């Protein structure tokens, strides 16, 4: 997306972060640059929830499970489910009631094809409770521009998410222009079984990998055997991925900081019950670029200037 002045990032305000992104791309893609990187080494990784699209007040995948497990009409007062979801978002392993519900969900023998089909149907119809639009319309326009600009400069973009790969794959290509084989995300164990004369891959209620914190680095290494030279994240769960991408002074590490309570939500990158080094301190020490959403993003969503959105957010 370009405006009349051929600005490659029109949804970004002029500033140090925008300029750093543009400078980075110029340095690593200009053949006579001292920092030139061959195209097959131009790898960029992007967290999904909270980095590419809205993750509040409930992760989209959790909203999907809400519908699948409990039914749309009984969700508002499902306090146990909400409490379990809140803990899961904070990275706590004991998910209590949510775990039991998910175990029951997968024990019915759902196949990977069936699961992705249900995701496709849900995401084509589900509305976000605040914005009253589809979840796929809540992609951050500035990050869409970054994805597009990186691809235009010969980068291979990967989504590296703590969410399920089978949840993201059905729609990632259409929404982000990132194909299914570039999704590195959490997954459940699977088993090969028979349905009549045909083979089917069934999901099991056991984790195979969890792409959170160190799991993101291990997932990238397992799939690519290469380090990214650019990484984008928004939370404690992305710290190791950003640190790992910081291979040289010219590597680009970007932290999306949610500072806009009017157009989106305002919250920090760390869980409430966390006492280690803060993600923002990591960013300062390692010279990551920190995006202040309120001040760095001119436009947050593609529909932002619609009359209905303006009235809702006054």
JOSUL-V785128 format. One record per residue. N is the residue number from 1. SS is DSSP state (alpha for helix, beta for strand, coil for the rest). OMEGA is omega in degrees with one decimal (none if undefined). Layout:
N;SS;OMEGA
N;SS;OMEGA
This chain:
1;coil;179.6
2;coil;177.1
3;coil;-175.1
4;coil;179.8
5;coil;-179.5
6;coil;174.8
7;coil;-178.1
8;coil;179.1
9;coil;-173.3
10;coil;-180.0
11;coil;178.8
12;beta;169.9
13;coil;174.1
14;coil;-178.9
15;coil;-173.6
16;alpha;-177.4
17;alpha;178.5
18;alpha;-178.3
19;alpha;178.9
20;alpha;178.0
21;alpha;-178.8
22;alpha;178.9
23;alpha;179.5
24;alpha;-178.6
25;alpha;179.3
26;alpha;-176.5
27;alpha;-174.0
28;alpha;-178.6
29;alpha;177.5
30;coil;-172.5
31;coil;-177.8
32;coil;177.5
33;coil;176.8
34;coil;-176.9
35;coil;-178.3
36;coil;179.4
37;coil;178.1
38;coil;-171.8
39;alpha;-177.6
40;alpha;175.9
41;alpha;-179.7
42;coil;-177.5
43;beta;177.2
44;beta;-180.0
45;beta;-176.3
46;beta;166.8
47;coil;-178.2
48;coil;-174.5
49;beta;179.3
50;coil;177.7
51;coil;178.5
52;coil;177.2
53;beta;-174.6
54;coil;177.9
55;coil;179.8
56;coil;-3.9
57;coil;-178.4
58;coil;176.7
59;coil;-178.1
60;alpha;-179.8
61;alpha;176.8
62;alpha;176.0
63;alpha;175.8
64;alpha;178.6
65;alpha;176.4
66;alpha;-179.5
67;alpha;-177.0
68;alpha;-171.2
69;alpha;-171.1
70;alpha;-176.4
71;coil;-170.9
72;alpha;-171.2
73;alpha;-174.8
74;alpha;-170.4
75;coil;-170.9
76;coil;-178.1
77;coil;-179.8
78;coil;-172.8
79;alpha;179.9
80;alpha;178.7
81;alpha;-179.1
82;alpha;-179.9
83;alpha;178.9
84;alpha;178.2
85;alpha;179.5
86;alpha;177.9
87;alpha;-177.5
88;alpha;178.9
89;alpha;-179.2
90;coil;176.6
91;coil;179.5
92;coil;-173.2
93;coil;-177.1
94;coil;-175.5
95;coil;173.9
96;coil;-175.2
97;alpha;-180.0
98;alpha;179.6
99;alpha;-179.4
100;alpha;-179.7
101;alpha;-179.4
102;alpha;176.8
103;alpha;178.4
104;alpha;-179.6
105;alpha;-176.3
106;alpha;-179.2
107;alpha;-180.0
108;coil;175.4
109;coil;179.3
110;coil;179.4
111;beta;178.0
112;alpha;178.0
113;alpha;-179.9
114;alpha;179.5
115;alpha;-179.1
116;alpha;176.9
117;alpha;178.4
118;alpha;177.3
119;alpha;-179.3
120;alpha;179.8
121;alpha;-178.2
122;alpha;-173.5
123;alpha;176.2
124;alpha;-174.5
125;alpha;-171.1
126;coil;177.4
127;beta;174.8
128;coil;-174.7
129;coil;-179.5
130;coil;-170.8
131;coil;178.2
132;coil;174.7
133;coil;-179.2
134;beta;179.3
135;alpha;-178.5
136;alpha;174.1
137;alpha;-176.7
138;coil;170.9
139;beta;179.6
140;coil;-178.5
141;alpha;177.2
142;alpha;179.6
143;alpha;171.8
144;alpha;179.8
145;alpha;177.6
146;alpha;177.8
147;alpha;-178.8
148;alpha;-177.9
149;alpha;177.9
150;alpha;179.0
151;alpha;178.6
152;alpha;179.4
153;coil;172.7
154;coil;177.4
155;coil;168.5
156;beta;-178.2
157;beta;175.8
158;beta;170.9
159;beta;-179.5
160;beta;-167.5
161;beta;171.0
162;beta;175.0
163;beta;-176.9
164;beta;177.2
165;alpha;-179.1
166;alpha;174.9
167;alpha;-174.7
168;alpha;-172.3
169;alpha;-176.1
170;alpha;-173.7
171;alpha;-173.5
172;alpha;-178.1
173;alpha;-179.7
174;alpha;-174.5
175;alpha;-174.5
176;alpha;-171.1
177;coil;174.8
178;coil;-174.4
179;coil;-174.8
180;alpha;-175.8
181;alpha;175.7
182;alpha;175.7
183;beta;176.1
184;beta;-171.6
185;beta;-178.9
186;beta;-178.6
187;beta;174.8
188;beta;174.1
189;beta;179.5
190;beta;175.3
191;beta;179.0
192;beta;-179.0
193;beta;-180.0
194;beta;169.9
195;beta;-172.6
196;coil;179.8
197;coil;-176.4
198;beta;176.0
199;beta;178.5
200;beta;176.2
201;beta;-177.6
202;beta;177.0
203;beta;176.0
204;beta;-177.2
205;beta;178.4
206;beta;179.9
207;beta;172.5
208;beta;176.3
209;beta;178.5
210;coil;-176.0
211;coil;179.1
212;coil;-177.5
213;coil;-177.2
214;alpha;179.1
215;alpha;178.5
216;alpha;178.2
217;alpha;-178.4
218;alpha;177.5
219;alpha;177.8
220;alpha;-179.6
221;alpha;-178.5
222;alpha;-176.5
223;alpha;-169.1
224;alpha;-173.7
225;coil;177.6
226;coil;174.3
227;coil;171.1
228;coil;173.5
229;coil;173.7
230;beta;-179.8
231;beta;-178.9
232;beta;177.8
233;beta;-178.8
234;coil;-171.8
235;coil;175.4
236;alpha;-179.5
237;alpha;-178.1
238;alpha;-173.6
239;alpha;-177.3
240;alpha;178.6
241;alpha;179.1
242;alpha;177.8
243;alpha;-178.0
244;alpha;179.2
245;alpha;-176.5
246;coil;-174.5
247;coil;179.0
248;coil;178.8
249;coil;-177.7
250;coil;175.9
251;coil;-177.9
252;beta;176.9
253;beta;-173.3
254;beta;177.6
255;beta;177.9
256;beta;-178.0
257;beta;-175.5
258;beta;-174.6
259;beta;-172.4
260;coil;-179.0
261;coil;-179.2
262;coil;-178.9
263;coil;-178.3
264;coil;179.3
265;coil;178.6
266;beta;178.9
267;beta;-178.4
268;coil;-177.6
269;coil;-175.8
270;coil;174.8
271;coil;-179.8
272;coil;-178.2
273;coil;-179.4
274;coil;-173.9
275;coil;177.5
276;coil;178.3
277;coil;-176.4
278;coil;178.3
279;alpha;178.6
280;alpha;176.3
281;alpha;173.1
282;alpha;-178.0
283;alpha;-179.6
284;alpha;-177.9
285;alpha;-174.5
286;coil;174.9
287;coil;171.5
288;coil;174.1
289;beta;-179.0
290;beta;179.1
291;beta;171.4
292;beta;-171.7
293;alpha;-177.6
294;alpha;-173.0
295;alpha;-177.4
296;alpha;-176.6
297;beta;178.2
298;coil;178.3
299;coil;-179.5
300;coil;-179.8
301;coil;-178.2
302;coil;-177.7
303;coil;-167.6
304;coil;-176.9
305;coil;174.2
306;coil;-177.8
307;alpha;-178.8
308;alpha;179.0
309;alpha;-179.8
310;alpha;179.6
311;alpha;-176.8
312;alpha;-172.3
313;coil;175.4
314;coil;none
